[in-house]
Amino acid sequence: QKAPSIKVNINRAKQIITQALQNESEALMGSEDIKELLNIYGIPFVESQKVCSKDAASKAAESIGYPVVMKIDVSDISHKTDLNGVIIGIKNEEELIQSYDSLEKIIESHSDQFPSFALQKMITKGTEMIIGIDNDAVAGPIIMCGMGGTHVEILADVSFKLPPLSDDKTRSMLESLKSYKLLTGYRGDEGIDLSLLQDILIRVSTLAENHPEIAELDMNPIIMAPKGNPSRVVDTRIRLSKSKPR
């Protein structure tokens, strides 16, 4: 089956990646660049604002609406959860300021950069999934999908395919998961919006093909809800590397 065609502003996407790499051979993309890149590819990202002061955090939280999540957002700290750099379920301004102070101390201990944070809408309902890209030197980009969250390494319930991905290929990826029955609905549970997850996979596949500079992409978690409810990518890490002709 032929892969669906995805219309994107590829020139702007290439510009973002080129600027992120600049004169470096390798770089981690910043949160604002990631947000714009995913938006270009039509991948649903959770409502998020970058803040660098308590006043900005307070205004952003009021704009987004409590409860919110606050995350460390500096490029030299990539695995935030390992340092307790993510605080969820912040319900009011008092908790927000406490969270800001706590995360600021972590940045001061582990980074040389000016404290910066991502403030996001808290999404509570849904199943945590993961989608990734690993750009292999021989095979090229490999797309991965499976059960996500903090226990992804323990569960190891993932599947792999080479792009381009089609509806048939994405369906095969999902059906090969041990947890597939949970995704379709089990014992009264609604399951998730599988067609949307397939669509996200196809868009990630197109992203990988269009931009060989993406050495690694890790979307984890993606909160997938039942049909008719919002599903969102909550956290994404992208490592760029100067591409080699293939």
MARVOLO-10356 format. One record per residue (C-alpha): residue number from 1; residue in one letter; x negated, y negated, z. Coordinates in nm, 2 decimals, padded with zeros to 4 digits, always signed. Layout:
residues N
R seq type x y z
R NUM a X Y Z
...
//
This chain:
residues 246
R seq type x y z
R 1 q +00.00 +00.00 +00.00
R 2 k -00.13 -00.35 -00.09
R 3 a -00.21 -00.58 +00.19
R 4 p +00.03 -00.88 +00.22
R 5 s -00.11 -01.22 +00.11
R 6 i -00.15 -01.47 +00.39
R 7 k -00.15 -01.84 +00.29
R 8 v -00.40 -02.04 +00.50
R 9 n -00.60 -02.36 +00.48
R 10 i -00.92 -02.17 +00.43
R 11 n -01.13 -02.48 +00.36
R 12 r -01.04 -02.63 +00.71
R 13 a -01.11 -02.29 +00.87
R 14 k -01.45 -02.27 +00.71
R 15 q -01.52 -02.62 +00.82
R 16 i -01.44 -02.53 +01.18
R 17 i -01.67 -02.23 +01.17
R 18 t -01.96 -02.42 +01.00
R 19 q -01.94 -02.70 +01.26
R 20 a -01.93 -02.45 +01.54
R 21 l -02.25 -02.28 +01.41
R 22 q -02.42 -02.61 +01.32
R 23 n -02.79 -02.53 +01.30
R 24 e -02.77 -02.22 +01.53
R 25 s -02.80 -01.87 +01.41
R 26 e -02.54 -01.76 +01.67
R 27 a -02.27 -01.94 +01.87
R 28 l -01.97 -01.89 +02.09
R 29 m -01.67 -02.09 +01.96
R 30 g -01.52 -02.34 +02.19
R 31 s -01.16 -02.32 +02.31
R 32 e -01.02 -02.60 +02.10
R 33 d -01.19 -02.46 +01.78
R 34 i -01.04 -02.12 +01.86
R 35 k -00.69 -02.27 +01.91
R 36 e -00.71 -02.45 +01.57
R 37 l -00.85 -02.15 +01.39
R 38 l -00.57 -01.92 +01.52
R 39 n -00.31 -02.19 +01.44
R 40 i -00.44 -02.20 +01.08
R 41 y -00.39 -01.83 +01.05
R 42 g -00.05 -01.83 +01.20
R 43 i -00.15 -01.63 +01.51
R 44 p +00.07 -01.73 +01.81
R 45 f -00.15 -01.88 +02.08
R 46 v -00.02 -01.97 +02.43
R 47 e +00.04 -02.34 +02.49
R 48 s -00.29 -02.47 +02.62
R 49 q -00.47 -02.79 +02.70
R 50 k -00.84 -02.86 +02.77
R 51 v -00.90 -03.07 +03.08
R 52 c -01.21 -03.22 +03.24
R 53 s -01.07 -03.40 +03.55
R 54 k -00.81 -03.34 +03.82
R 55 d -00.60 -03.63 +03.69
R 56 a -00.60 -03.47 +03.34
R 57 a -00.52 -03.13 +03.49
R 58 s -00.23 -03.27 +03.68
R 59 k -00.08 -03.45 +03.37
R 60 a -00.13 -03.13 +03.16
R 61 a +00.04 -02.91 +03.41
R 62 e +00.34 -03.15 +03.42
R 63 s +00.35 -03.15 +03.04
R 64 i +00.32 -02.77 +03.01
R 65 g +00.55 -02.70 +03.31
R 66 y +00.47 -02.49 +03.62
R 67 p +00.37 -02.21 +03.67
R 68 v +00.04 -02.25 +03.49
R 69 v -00.29 -02.06 +03.46
R 70 m -00.63 -02.24 +03.49
R 71 k -00.94 -02.09 +03.33
R 72 i -01.31 -02.19 +03.32
R 73 d -01.38 -02.32 +02.97
R 74 v -01.76 -02.37 +02.92
R 75 s -01.94 -02.19 +02.64
R 76 d -02.21 -02.03 +02.85
R 77 i -01.96 -01.84 +03.07
R 78 s -01.79 -01.60 +02.83
R 79 h -01.66 -01.33 +03.07
R 80 k -01.46 -01.55 +03.30
R 81 t -01.27 -01.27 +03.49
R 82 d -01.60 -01.12 +03.61
R 83 l -01.67 -01.44 +03.81
R 84 n -01.30 -01.49 +03.92
R 85 g -01.29 -01.77 +03.67
R 86 v -00.92 -01.73 +03.60
R 87 i -00.65 -01.84 +03.84
R 88 i -00.29 -01.74 +03.76
R 89 g +00.05 -01.83 +03.90
R 90 i -00.03 -02.19 +04.00
R 91 k +00.31 -02.32 +04.12
R 92 n +00.25 -02.69 +04.21
R 93 e +00.00 -02.97 +04.22
R 94 e -00.14 -02.88 +04.56
R 95 e -00.23 -02.53 +04.43
R 96 l -00.36 -02.69 +04.11
R 97 i -00.61 -02.91 +04.29
R 98 q -00.72 -02.62 +04.51
R 99 s -00.78 -02.41 +04.19
R 100 y -00.97 -02.69 +04.03
R 101 d -01.21 -02.72 +04.32
R 102 s -01.26 -02.34 +04.34
R 103 l -01.34 -02.31 +03.96
R 104 e -01.56 -02.62 +03.96
R 105 k -01.78 -02.45 +04.23
R 106 i -01.81 -02.14 +04.01
R 107 i -01.92 -02.36 +03.71
R 108 e -02.17 -02.55 +03.92
R 109 s -02.33 -02.21 +04.03
R 110 h -02.34 -02.04 +03.69
R 111 s -02.36 -02.31 +03.42
R 112 d -02.55 -02.63 +03.33
R 113 q -02.25 -02.77 +03.15
R 114 f -02.00 -03.04 +03.26
R 115 p -01.70 -02.87 +03.42
R 116 s -01.42 -02.80 +03.17
R 117 f -01.10 -02.60 +03.21
R 118 a -00.82 -02.46 +03.00
R 119 l -00.47 -02.51 +03.14
R 120 q -00.21 -02.27 +03.00
R 121 k +00.15 -02.18 +03.04
R 122 m +00.20 -01.88 +03.26
R 123 i +00.36 -01.59 +03.07
R 124 t +00.49 -01.32 +03.30
R 125 k +00.70 -01.08 +03.09
R 126 g +00.54 -00.85 +02.83
R 127 t +00.29 -00.57 +02.76
R 128 e -00.08 -00.66 +02.75
R 129 m -00.24 -00.56 +02.42
R 130 i -00.59 -00.62 +02.27
R 131 i -00.70 -00.69 +01.91
R 132 g -01.06 -00.72 +01.81
R 133 i -01.31 -00.76 +01.53
R 134 d -01.65 -00.60 +01.53
R 135 n -01.86 -00.69 +01.23
R 136 d -02.08 -00.39 +01.16
R 137 a -02.40 -00.45 +00.95
R 138 v -02.32 -00.15 +00.72
R 139 a -01.94 -00.11 +00.73
R 140 g -01.85 -00.48 +00.76
R 141 p -01.56 -00.59 +00.98
R 142 i -01.38 -00.33 +01.18
R 143 i -01.04 -00.41 +01.33
R 144 m -00.94 -00.27 +01.67
R 145 c -00.61 -00.26 +01.85
R 146 g -00.48 -00.10 +02.17
R 147 m -00.36 -00.15 +02.52
R 148 g -00.53 -00.46 +02.67
R 149 g -00.57 -00.64 +03.00
R 150 t -00.85 -00.60 +03.26
R 151 h -00.83 -00.21 +03.25
R 152 v -00.90 -00.19 +02.87
R 153 e -01.23 -00.01 +02.92
R 154 i -01.08 +00.24 +03.17
R 155 l -00.77 +00.32 +02.96
R 156 a -00.97 +00.33 +02.63
R 157 d -00.64 +00.36 +02.43
R 158 v -00.75 +00.19 +02.11
R 159 s -00.76 +00.26 +01.74
R 160 f -00.97 +00.13 +01.45
R 161 k -00.92 +00.05 +01.08
R 162 l -01.12 -00.12 +00.81
R 163 p -00.96 -00.42 +00.64
R 164 p -00.76 -00.51 +00.44
R 165 l -00.47 -00.40 +00.66
R 166 s -00.13 -00.33 +00.52
R 167 d +00.20 -00.26 +00.69
R 168 d +00.13 +00.12 +00.65
R 169 k -00.22 +00.09 +00.80
R 170 t -00.11 -00.12 +01.10
R 171 r +00.18 +00.12 +01.16
R 172 s -00.07 +00.41 +01.15
R 173 m -00.29 +00.22 +01.40
R 174 l -00.01 +00.18 +01.65
R 175 e +00.13 +00.53 +01.61
R 176 s -00.21 +00.68 +01.69
R 177 l -00.22 +00.51 +02.04
R 178 k -00.14 +00.74 +02.33
R 179 s +00.08 +00.46 +02.47
R 180 y +00.29 +00.43 +02.15
R 181 k +00.61 +00.56 +02.31
R 182 l +00.58 +00.28 +02.57
R 183 l +00.55 +00.02 +02.29
R 184 t +00.87 +00.15 +02.12
R 185 g +01.07 +00.16 +02.44
R 186 y +01.08 +00.43 +02.71
R 187 r +01.34 +00.52 +02.97
R 188 g +01.55 +00.21 +02.92
R 189 d +01.26 -00.03 +02.86
R 190 e +01.30 -00.25 +02.55
R 191 g +00.95 -00.20 +02.42
R 192 i +00.77 -00.47 +02.23
R 193 d +00.81 -00.65 +01.90
R 194 l +00.61 -00.41 +01.69
R 195 s +00.67 -00.59 +01.36
R 196 l +00.52 -00.91 +01.51
R 197 l +00.22 -00.71 +01.64
R 198 q +00.17 -00.57 +01.29
R 199 d +00.19 -00.92 +01.14
R 200 i -00.08 -01.04 +01.39
R 201 l -00.30 -00.75 +01.29
R 202 i -00.27 -00.84 +00.92
R 203 r -00.35 -01.20 +01.00
R 204 v -00.66 -01.10 +01.20
R 205 s -00.76 -00.87 +00.92
R 206 t -00.74 -01.16 +00.67
R 207 l -00.94 -01.38 +00.92
R 208 a -01.22 -01.11 +00.93
R 209 e -01.23 -01.08 +00.55
R 210 n -01.24 -01.46 +00.49
R 211 h -01.51 -01.54 +00.75
R 212 p -01.80 -01.29 +00.77
R 213 e -01.96 -01.53 +01.02
R 214 i -01.72 -01.38 +01.28
R 215 a -01.95 -01.12 +01.44
R 216 e -01.71 -01.04 +01.73
R 217 l -01.36 -01.14 +01.81
R 218 d -01.18 -01.03 +02.13
R 219 m -00.81 -01.12 +02.18
R 220 n -00.73 -01.00 +02.53
R 221 p -00.47 -01.01 +02.65
R 222 i -00.20 -01.06 +02.39
R 223 i +00.13 -01.06 +02.59
R 224 m +00.37 -00.88 +02.36
R 225 a +00.74 -00.92 +02.45
R 226 p +01.05 -00.75 +02.31
R 227 k +01.20 -00.89 +01.99
R 228 g +01.36 -01.23 +02.03
R 229 n +01.12 -01.33 +02.31
R 230 p +00.79 -01.53 +02.27
R 231 s +00.47 -01.32 +02.24
R 232 r +00.14 -01.50 +02.27
R 233 v -00.23 -01.45 +02.25
R 234 v -00.35 -01.56 +02.60
R 235 d -00.73 -01.54 +02.58
R 236 t -00.97 -01.52 +02.28
R 237 r -01.35 -01.50 +02.26
R 238 i -01.52 -01.54 +01.92
R 239 r -01.89 -01.50 +01.86
R 240 l -02.03 -01.64 +01.54
R 241 s -02.34 -01.54 +01.35
R 242 k -02.49 -01.66 +01.03
R 243 s -02.35 -01.43 +00.77
R 244 k -02.55 -01.20 +00.54
R 245 p -02.43 -01.16 +00.18
R 246 r -02.23 -00.84 +00.13
//
